[in-house]
Amino acid sequence: MVDWYGTPKPSYFFLKRTSRPVHVSADFEKYLWKAGETFRADVHLLNDTEAPVSNCRYSIKLMDVCGKIIAEKSGSASTAANRSSRVGEIEYSIPPGMAGRTFFVMAELRGRDGVKISDSVYPIAVGKTDWIESTAGIFEEMNRMPAVDLTAVPATDRSGASRAGGGVLPIRFSNPTDAIAFFIRLRLLEESETLQASYSDNYFTLLPGETKNVDIRAEQWKPGAAVNKARLEVSGWNCPAKILEVNL
C-alpha cells in the first residue's frame, strides 16, 4: 500500500478510512447490475471502541454521475460497544434508462452534534445489456462526469512544527458545484529525499457543496537548506489540476 519511497498509495487511504473506530458502511451483493433489477444495500454501523455509540444518524444516497440524487434514506444509528449493527437499508429499482450508466452509493454517519463521523463511497455499474457477465464498457460513464473546479485555501495560519523543520499546513477544500468531485489527489510538487509530506487524508470525494479540511505535514531533513515555499497540486478524476502556493 506504499511505494518504494514510502509514499502511501490510494489503497492506504481507503483502508485508513474503513478502519476508523466508528464507521458506516454499505453492504450490497455486487458492483455490476442490470436494468430491471432491484439494487439493495444494507447500512451497517461498526463500532470498535469500548463504549456504546448512540444518538447518531445515518444517511445513504444513490447519486448519478452528475450529482443528481436518485434515491435516499436516513435514520437513527446506535450500537453497543465492540459491536456492529445493521441500522438501515435502501432499495432502488433500476430503470431501463440506466443501462450502461453508473451511480454512486454514498453512506454517511453524523453524531448528535451534526458533525460527520465517517463516510463511504462506492461506484456501481449498470450493464449495457441483459448479459450480466459482460463487463465491456462498464464504468465508462465516469469518464464523462461534469468537471469540478475545486477551491483550496489555507484553513488557518501555519501551526505546529515537525521534528526537523517544516510544519503542518491545514488546507480547506470545497466543492462549490452541483456535481460530485471524485478521487481528489493532493501532491506537494517539491517532495524529494529531503522534503517529505504526509496527508491526513487523500484520494477522497466531495459531494456537491461539501467542504473538507486536510492537514498536510511537511518534514524537511536538511533544515540548513530548508524550502520556505512549496506548490500543492490538487487534482481529481473529474477535477482539472490546479496549483496552490503554500508557506512551509
C-alpha positions as CSV (number, residue, x, y, z in Angstrom):
1,M,0.0,0.0,0.0
2,V,3.1,2.3,-0.1
3,D,5.6,2.7,-2.9
4,W,9.4,2.2,-2.8
5,Y,9.8,5.6,-1.3
6,G,7.3,5.1,1.5
7,T,4.6,7.3,-0.2
8,P,1.1,5.9,0.5
9,K,-0.9,4.7,-2.5
10,P,-4.7,5.2,-2.8
11,S,-5.4,1.9,-1.1
12,Y,-3.7,3.1,2.0
13,F,-6.1,6.0,2.5
14,F,-9.2,3.8,1.6
15,L,-8.1,1.3,4.2
16,K,-7.4,4.1,6.7
17,R,-10.9,5.4,6.3
18,T,-12.6,1.9,6.6
19,S,-10.5,1.3,9.7
20,R,-12.0,4.2,11.6
21,P,-13.0,3.1,15.2
22,V,-16.6,4.2,14.4
23,H,-17.6,3.7,10.8
24,V,-20.6,3.4,8.5
25,S,-20.6,1.1,5.5
26,A,-23.0,-0.2,2.8
27,D,-23.2,-3.9,2.1
28,F,-24.6,-5.0,-1.3
29,E,-24.4,-8.1,-3.5
30,K,-22.3,-6.9,-6.4
31,Y,-20.8,-3.9,-8.3
32,L,-22.3,-4.8,-11.7
33,W,-26.1,-4.8,-12.1
34,K,-28.5,-4.8,-15.0
35,A,-31.5,-2.7,-15.7
36,G,-34.7,-4.2,-14.3
37,E,-33.0,-5.5,-11.1
38,T,-33.6,-4.0,-7.7
39,F,-30.4,-2.7,-6.1
40,R,-30.4,-3.2,-2.4
41,A,-27.9,-2.2,0.2
42,D,-27.8,-2.7,4.0
43,V,-26.3,0.1,6.1
44,H,-24.0,-1.1,8.9
45,L,-22.7,0.8,11.9
46,L,-19.3,-0.6,13.0
47,N,-18.0,0.2,16.5
48,D,-14.5,-0.9,17.5
49,T,-14.5,1.1,20.7
50,E,-15.2,0.0,24.3
51,A,-18.1,2.4,24.6
52,P,-21.6,2.3,23.0
53,V,-22.4,4.6,20.1
54,S,-25.8,6.3,20.4
55,N,-27.9,9.2,19.1
56,C,-26.2,9.2,15.7
57,R,-27.9,9.4,12.3
58,Y,-27.0,7.7,9.1
59,S,-27.9,8.8,5.6
60,I,-27.5,6.9,2.4
61,K,-27.9,8.4,-1.1
62,L,-27.7,7.0,-4.6
63,M,-26.4,9.6,-7.0
64,D,-25.8,9.6,-10.7
65,V,-22.5,10.8,-12.2
66,C,-23.9,14.4,-12.5
67,G,-24.7,14.5,-8.7
68,K,-28.4,14.1,-9.0
69,I,-30.0,12.1,-6.1
70,I,-31.9,9.2,-7.5
71,A,-32.7,7.6,-4.1
72,E,-32.0,8.4,-0.5
73,K,-32.9,7.3,3.1
74,S,-31.8,8.3,6.6
75,G,-32.5,7.3,10.2
76,S,-31.1,6.9,13.7
77,A,-28.0,4.8,14.3
78,S,-26.8,3.2,17.5
79,T,-24.9,0.1,18.6
80,A,-23.2,-1.4,21.6
81,A,-19.5,-1.4,22.5
82,N,-17.4,-3.6,20.3
83,R,-20.3,-4.4,18.0
84,S,-21.6,-3.9,14.5
85,S,-25.2,-3.4,13.8
86,R,-27.4,-3.2,10.7
87,V,-29.1,0.2,11.1
88,G,-30.9,0.7,7.8
89,E,-31.3,-0.2,4.1
90,I,-32.1,1.3,0.8
91,E,-33.7,-0.2,-2.4
92,Y,-33.7,1.2,-5.9
93,S,-35.5,-0.4,-8.9
94,I,-33.0,0.2,-11.8
95,P,-35.0,1.6,-14.7
96,P,-34.2,0.7,-18.4
97,G,-32.7,4.2,-18.9
98,M,-29.9,3.4,-16.5
99,A,-28.5,0.7,-18.8
100,G,-24.8,1.4,-19.5
101,R,-24.7,4.0,-16.8
102,T,-23.1,4.4,-13.3
103,F,-24.3,5.6,-10.0
104,F,-22.7,6.1,-6.6
105,V,-23.7,4.9,-3.2
106,M,-22.8,7.5,-0.6
107,A,-23.2,6.5,3.1
108,E,-22.6,9.0,5.9
109,L,-22.7,8.9,9.7
110,R,-23.1,12.0,11.9
111,G,-23.1,12.4,15.7
112,R,-25.7,14.1,17.8
113,D,-23.9,17.4,17.2
114,G,-24.3,17.1,13.4
115,V,-20.5,16.6,12.9
116,K,-19.6,13.9,10.4
117,I,-18.0,10.9,11.9
118,S,-17.4,8.8,8.8
119,D,-18.5,8.2,5.3
120,S,-18.2,5.6,2.5
121,V,-18.3,5.9,-1.3
122,Y,-19.0,3.1,-3.8
123,P,-19.3,3.3,-7.6
124,I,-21.9,0.9,-9.1
125,A,-22.2,0.0,-12.8
126,V,-25.3,-1.0,-14.7
127,G,-24.6,-3.2,-17.7
128,K,-25.4,-2.2,-21.2
129,T,-27.2,-5.5,-22.0
130,D,-29.1,-8.2,-20.1
131,W,-26.0,-10.3,-20.2
132,I,-24.7,-9.5,-16.8
133,E,-21.4,-11.4,-17.3
134,S,-20.4,-8.8,-19.9
135,T,-18.1,-6.2,-18.5
136,A,-17.4,-4.3,-21.7
137,G,-17.6,-0.6,-21.2
138,I,-18.7,-0.7,-17.5
139,F,-18.0,2.5,-15.5
140,E,-17.1,4.3,-18.8
141,E,-19.7,7.0,-18.0
142,M,-17.4,8.1,-15.2
143,N,-15.1,9.5,-17.9
144,R,-17.9,11.9,-18.7
145,M,-18.5,13.2,-15.2
146,P,-19.0,17.0,-15.2
147,A,-15.8,18.9,-14.5
148,V,-15.5,20.4,-11.0
149,D,-13.4,23.4,-10.2
150,L,-12.3,22.9,-6.6
151,T,-11.4,25.7,-4.3
152,A,-8.5,25.2,-1.9
153,V,-7.3,27.8,0.6
154,P,-5.2,27.6,3.8
155,A,-7.6,26.9,6.7
156,T,-5.5,28.8,9.3
157,D,-2.0,30.1,9.7
158,R,0.8,27.6,9.9
159,S,0.5,25.6,13.2
160,G,2.8,23.1,14.8
161,A,6.3,22.0,13.6
162,S,7.8,18.8,12.6
163,R,10.8,17.2,14.2
164,A,13.3,18.5,11.6
165,G,11.7,21.6,10.2
166,G,8.6,22.3,8.1
167,G,5.2,22.2,9.8
168,V,1.5,21.4,9.5
169,L,-0.5,23.0,6.7
170,P,-4.3,22.9,7.3
171,I,-6.0,23.3,3.9
172,R,-9.7,23.7,3.3
173,F,-11.1,22.1,0.1
174,S,-14.6,23.0,-1.2
175,N,-16.8,21.7,-4.0
176,P,-18.9,24.7,-5.0
177,T,-20.7,22.9,-7.8
178,D,-23.8,20.6,-8.1
179,A,-21.6,17.7,-9.3
180,I,-19.5,15.1,-7.4
181,A,-15.8,15.7,-7.1
182,F,-14.4,12.2,-7.2
183,F,-10.9,10.8,-6.3
184,I,-9.3,14.1,-5.3
185,R,-5.5,13.7,-5.1
186,L,-3.1,16.1,-3.2
187,R,0.6,16.2,-4.1
188,L,3.3,18.6,-2.9
189,L,5.4,19.2,-6.0
190,E,8.6,19.8,-4.1
191,E,8.6,16.4,-2.4
192,S,12.1,14.9,-2.5
193,E,14.5,12.9,-0.4
194,T,14.9,16.0,1.9
195,L,11.3,17.2,1.9
196,Q,8.6,14.7,2.5
197,A,4.9,15.3,3.0
198,S,2.1,13.3,4.7
199,Y,-1.6,13.9,4.4
200,S,-4.3,13.3,7.0
201,D,-6.5,12.2,4.0
202,N,-6.1,11.9,0.3
203,Y,-7.9,10.4,-2.7
204,F,-11.2,11.5,-1.2
205,T,-14.6,12.5,-2.6
206,L,-16.5,15.7,-2.1
207,L,-20.3,15.8,-2.6
208,P,-21.9,18.9,-4.1
209,G,-21.4,21.9,-1.8
210,E,-19.2,19.9,0.6
211,T,-16.1,21.2,2.4
212,K,-13.3,19.3,4.0
213,N,-10.1,20.2,5.9
214,V,-7.0,18.2,5.3
215,D,-3.7,18.6,7.3
216,I,-0.5,18.3,5.3
217,R,2.6,17.7,7.4
218,A,5.9,18.7,5.7
219,E,9.1,17.3,7.1
220,Q,12.5,18.7,6.0
221,W,15.5,16.7,6.6
222,K,18.1,19.4,5.9
223,P,17.0,22.5,7.8
224,G,20.0,24.4,6.6
225,A,18.7,24.2,3.0
226,A,15.0,24.4,4.0
227,V,12.4,25.2,1.4
228,N,10.2,28.1,2.5
229,K,7.5,27.9,-0.2
230,A,6.1,25.0,-2.0
231,R,3.4,24.2,-4.6
232,L,0.5,21.9,-3.7
233,E,-1.1,20.3,-6.8
234,V,-4.8,19.5,-6.3
235,S,-6.5,17.3,-9.0
236,G,-9.2,14.7,-9.3
237,W,-10.9,12.2,-11.5
238,N,-13.1,15.0,-12.9
239,C,-11.2,17.9,-11.3
240,P,-8.7,19.8,-13.5
241,A,-5.3,20.2,-11.8
242,K,-4.6,23.5,-10.0
243,I,-1.6,24.7,-8.1
244,L,-1.8,26.3,-4.6
245,E,1.3,28.1,-3.3
246,V,1.9,27.4,0.4
247,N,4.3,28.6,3.0
248,L,6.3,26.0,4.9
